[in-house]
Amino acid sequence: MTNSTDPTRQDVSASPHAYETEHGAAADTPAGHDAPKWLWRSGSLVNWHSARVHVNAVGHASASAIFEGIRAYRAADRDSLLVFRLEDHLRRLYDSARICRLDLRHNLPELSEAVVALLRANEYRDDAYVRPWAFPSGFIKEQMVPADSPCEVIVDSWALDSTLLAPEGCRAAVSSWLRISESSMPPRVKAFSNYHNGRLALLEARENGHDWPVLLNERHKVTEGAGACLALVRNGQVITPSLTSGVLEGLTRATAITLIEEVLGLGVEQREVDRTELYLADEIFFLGTAWEILPVLSIDGLRVGDGTPGPVALQLRHEYQQVVRGRSHRYRHWLTEIPAPKAPSPLFPSNL
Ligand SMILES: Cc1ncc(COP(=O)(O)O)c(C=O)c1O
């Protein structure tokens, strides 16, 4: 579905040179960033450098924008990409759109095809990240973007290696910033503007010598990290803040609950979690698409367990790796396979 009357689309064919800065550098390519060839914009593949919006549209549109972050993994035993839980991510995008009253104008099969088309067009053979997002289009003169304003939907992507096999861990600290709440900025919505909260918490954590923050809610119960849910293990029981604690309905969290219960054979409690339970935990780990399963080795300066990734986190990482790389038949339904193209495809003409 294309929209040739949308003023923000008229720039698409413009010469990239028109957008060079006075210093001659392309304004939209940050140093060290390898731009992919294509992104998907409201119905078609568009040259990455040509995908622009007028400066007038930026601020208000961003305040209302929603998005998803999805990973595609290289299959363990063949030349394919496996997109992890694509349909579930797109469903969550529609949930965010519904709560924010945004009209995406593309249905789920169209967006699913868009993700596949983009990953193929950018010719990824290794792990990649793909981000569908939507923002109200055009010039917004109102102070608040009205409900049901037409949206542009973008899908962009970049290469992103998995860290599942890295012997990684991080230092976390409880933030003095509280998590945004259901009554003001619902954390269930995956909105770019929600990340202002996580960013403040992250800056504080880094300032104090930690890697990542953990945020409490207005009842001072544990919620999540700046971009990932979390779980802890205490006396063999896995515990994660409930979905009404003020967290995003994380798909890695949901995946972890399934794997912990069905494969590791442990129970998972979803309930309110006190800050001091973090201090008594044998293990803590973050759960998120980008972070995957990231063990927390210290919390507020206290060592977690023996200060190395614990057995549940390590087993979970292993099982997660099996699933996302297509080695587990039981969870194949979570994967959308994109075989590497063998020959140029008419779907992706080279003159786009
Ligand atoms: C605030 C926040 N919480 C949790 C998550 C984890 O969600 P998921 O596992 O679906 O990526 C994310 C991921 O982007 C996030 O931004």
The ligand as an ORCA input file, in Angstrom:
! r2SCAN-3c Opt
* xyz 0 1
  C      11.139     -1.145     28.381
  C      11.286     -2.524     27.865
  N      10.938     -3.551     28.645
  C      11.054     -4.819     28.213
  C      11.548     -5.118     26.957
  C      11.675     -6.535     26.508
  O      10.676     -6.854     25.594
  P      10.952     -7.948     24.489
  O      11.467     -9.129     25.187
  O       9.608     -8.183     23.870
  O      11.937     -7.385     23.561
  C      11.914     -4.080     26.115
  C      12.416     -4.377     24.772
  O      12.590     -3.604     23.935
  C      11.778     -2.756     26.575
  O      12.131     -1.729     25.800
*
